[in-house]
């Protein structure tokens, strides 16, 4: 153990970390050599020296390449964290030297990127124009591993059913879904409707494996309505919004996205309730890494903008009005229906299909100074 402690403190270098990550991603010595611009014998020698210094093997050699063992997986996981920390340090120093205000990496569910995220970015830019933000859009299932690795600083989206030892969470508001149609739809503007009124129309449905699908199927069954035969499946908010504007289809959107497109005059919200889909929307960040000042500013703006979508969920057995939580204040109370400890943040009841992609959008708005953000 003393040898291991000495080697890590005195001999483990960034080039070793880069080698470990490259070996994990490529699993082939020749490809690793090309990616690092060194020779294959140099890769073999560096790996051999690393394993000799640590005192144990990190990879199993096979006919198809190299495969990390349990020790290798542990070191690779920490190597990613250390490399991301070094990159964050580099970015903060560059920002200070250039007069900028830092960089933050935000992961967001598609439903959040239609309105909430752009509004928060606009608020942030009004008070800190030189802060740079990278926005990665995706499902929570694809974003959480990136947060764990340190590729992202904070996530905004559906909170998990079970708290995790790895992540902090702060609820923002209660999430729900709304039934929407295009403004040209025959049912747009109706003051009251029954679910049977939707039977003649095509649908744009959430995919079978997604969280909203099961409650929607339950509603159809409860009202003795056959599942539509004319439909497409997607969770893409832009696809849903654009498709509804040019067809007589019916679809579902989160309350945030539905209100956004309704306010723009693009979609109409139908007076129907979809039970069983109330899930807290909030912020998630790692307990293992300190947040940068830029990330903290972004989180403040997300909190302030989210106030327009309702109060945070009231914790079970505690009076409303408590601290929303976060790195600057008291710990966030546990939202209603969620146990105080244990479980895994990456385990929603229904996994979302991957939704890769990234975008940064800035929207305008009125100017009101609130808690360090301007809206």
N, C-alpha and C positions, 0 to 999 in steps of 0.2 A: 504493500500500500504506500509506503514511503517513496518507493521508486516512481509509482504512478503520480503521486502528488508532485514530486520534484520535476518529472518530465513535463507535465501539463503547465506548471508555473514557469519553467525555465526554457523549454524547448518547443512548445507548440506554437506555431507561427500561422499568420493569415494564409500563407501559401498551402499549409496543410489543410486548413478549413476549406479553401477553394478546391483542393484535390478531392476531399471527401464528398463535397456536394456534386462535383462533376462525375465522380464514380457512381454515385447514387442515381444521377439522372441518366447517364449514358450506358452504364454497365458494361463498357467495352474499353479496353486499354488504348486501342488505336484511336477511337473516337475522342477519348479524353485527351490524349496527346495532341490531337488536332485542335480541340477546343481551347487548350491552354497554350498552344503554340510551342510545344516542347516535343522531344522525341519519345517514342514508346518505351525504350529502355529507361529513360529518365523518370517516366511515370512509375514503372515497375520498381525502380530503385527507391523513389520517394515513398512509395507505399510500404516497401519492405523496411525501410528505416523507421517509418512511423510505427509500424507494428512491433518492431524490435524494441524501440524506445518505450512503448507502452507496456510491453511484456505479454501481449496476447494478439491473436488474429482478429482482424476487423471484417474481412471478406472471405468468402469461400470461392475458390477458383473452379469454374465449370467449363465444359466444352463451349457453352454459349456466352461466356464472359465471366463477370464477377457478380457475386450476390452478397449483400451485407448480412452479417450474422447479428445476434442480439446486441453485441458490443458495438458493432459498426452502426447499427440503427440509432443507438443512444448517442454516439458521438456525432453522427450526421445531423440528428435533430438539433443538438446544441450548436453545431457548426453553423447551421442556417441562422439561428438566433444571433450568434456572435457577429456573423457577417452583416446581417441586417442592422445590428446596433452600430457597427462601424460605419455603414453607409449612412445611417441617420446622423451620426456625429459629423461625418464629412459634409452632408447637406446643410446642417445647422451652421457649421463653420463657414461654408461658402456663402450662406445667406447673410451672416454677420459681416463678412468681408465686402459683400456687394450692397449692403444696406437693405436687403430684403428681410422678411419677418418669418422665415422658416417654411417648412413643408409638412403637409399632412397627407396620409393615404387613407381614404374612406371607402369602405365596402358598403353597398346598399342593395336591398332587394329591388326588383323592377318597379314595384308599386310605389316605392319611396322616391324614385328618380323623376317621376312625372311632375311633382310639385314641391314636396317637402325639401328634398336635397337642393334643387336649384334656388329655392327661396333662402335657405340657410347659407348657401354659397354667396348669394348676392348680398346678404346681410354682413357676412364676413368680409367681403371685398370692400364694402363701404367703410369699415373701420380699420381694415388691414389690407390695403391694396396689393402689397408685395408678398403676401402669404400665398404660396402655391399649394394647390390641392389636386391630388390624383383621385379620381372616382372610378372604382371597379364595381360594375353591376353584376349581380348573380344571385342565385338562391343561397339561403343560409348554409345549406349543406356544402356548397362549393366555397363560400367565403370563410367559414370558420377555420378550415385548415390553413388558409392564407393568413388569418389573424394569429393562429397558433405559431406559425413559422416566423412571424414578424414582417411579412410582406405588407400587411395592412395595420393601421394604428387603431381604428375603431370601426365598428359596424353599426348600421341603423337598419332595423327590420324586426321581424317577429322574434320575440324572446322565446327561449326554450322552455319546455315543460318542467325541466329539472335543472336546478343550478349546478354549476361545475366548479371544481377546485381550481381550474385554470383561468376562469374569466370572471370579471366584474360585470354587473348589469344594472341599468337604470331605466325603469319604465317611463315612457313618454305619454302614451295615451292608449286607449282601448281600440284595437283594430277590428274592423268589420267589413263585410262585402255588400255591395249594392247592385241591383239589377238595372242595366242601362241599355238604351237604344239610341239610334241616330235621331237627330231632330226631325228628319223627314218621316219617321216611322209613324204608322197609323195610331199607335198607342201613346206616342209622345204627348205630354200635356194632360193625360187622363188623371182625374182627381182620385179615383179609386179603381182598383183592379183586383181580379181573382187570378190565382195561378193558372186556372183553366183557360183564361184569356190568352195565354202565351202559347197554347198548344199548336195553333196553325203555323207558327213562325219558325224559321230556321234558328239555330243557335251557334254561338261560338263558345265552346265548353272548356273548362279547365281539364287538363289531362287526367287520365284515370288515377295515376299515382300521386296526384297533387292534393294538398290539404282541402281546397274548396269542393272537390268533386263529390265526396261522400255525403256531406250535408245537402248538396243540390239534388243528388239522386234520391235522398230520403224525402225531400219535399215533393218531388215528382210522384213518388210512391204513395205518400200520404194523401195527395190530392187525386190519385188514380189517373195520372197523366203518363202516357208512354214516353220513354226517352226519345228525343228527337232523332229522326233518321237522316235529316239534312243538317249537318253540323261540321265544323272544323274544331280542332283542339289546339290551344296555345295558352301560355301564360304571359306572352309578350304584350305589354301594355300598348305600345304604339300600333302593333298589328290589330289588337282588339278595337282600339279607338278608330283607326282608319277604316277597317272593315265595316264597322257598324254605320259609319257615315255614308257608305255607298251601297248598303243593302238594307233589307228589312229584318235582319237578324237581331237576336237578343243575346246579351252577354253579361258577364259579371266583372266588376272592377272593385278594387279596394275603395274604401270611403275617401281616402286621400285623392286617388286618381279620379274617381267619379266626380267629386266636387270640382276638381281642377278642370276637367273637360266640360262639365256643365257650366261653370262660370265663363268659360271661353265661348259658350254657345255652340259647342260641337256635339254634345250628347245630352240626352234627357235621362233623368233618374226616375225610374218607375216606383210607384207607391206600394212596394212589396217588401216584406221582411224575410231575410234568410237566416233562420236560427242556427245555432251550433257553430258559429264561426268567430266568436269573440276571443281574440288572442291579444295579449299586450304587445304593443310596438315599443321598442326602446333601443338603447345604446348598449353595446357590448365591447369590452376591451380587455386586454390581457392583464392579469395580476403580476406577471413575471417581468414586465417592462414599464419603466416610468414613461408617462405621456410627455411629448414635447409641448412647449408653449403653443405652437401652432395647432396641435391636435386639441388642446384644452380650449382654445378660442373657438375652434370649429364646433366642439361639443356644446359650448355655451350657446352658440347661434342655433344649433339644432334644437336645443331645449326651448329656446324662446319662440322660434317659429312653430314648433309643435304645439304650443299652447292654443293655437287657433283650431286645433283638431280635438280638443277636449282635455280634461285633467288626466293625470296619471291614474292608473287603476288603484283603487283603495285597497291597501293590504288587509288581509283577514285579521279581525280582532284588534285593529288599531284605528284611531280616528283619522279622518282625512286631513289633508293639509300639511303632511310631513315633508321632509326634505326629499327632493327628487333624486338625490344621490349623485355620485360622481366622484372624481378624484379630488375635488376642491372642498367637499363638504362631508356630511355624515354618511355612513353606509346606507345604501338604498334599502328600504323595507322590502320584504318578500311579497310579491304580488299575490292577490287572492288565488287560492287553489294551488299554490306551488309550495312544496315542502321546504323547510328552512335549510336543509343541507343534503348532500349526496347527489348521485345521478350524473348525467353527462349532458353538457350543453349541446352536443351535436345530435340529439336523438328526438326530433319531432315525431309525432305519431304517424304522419304521412310525409315521406321525403319528397322534396320538390325536384323536378328534373333540372339538370344543369342549365344555367342561362348565362353563358360567358359573354364578355364584352366589357368595354369601359367607355366612359364619356364624362365630360365636364361641361356643365351648362350653367350660365349665369342669367337670372331673370331680374328685371327691374321691379320697382315698387315704391310705395310711399316711404318717407323717412321718419322713423320714430326711434329714438335712442332707448334701448332696453337692455340692461345688464351687459353692457359692453358690445352689443350688436345694434346695428341700425336697420330698421325695416321700413 
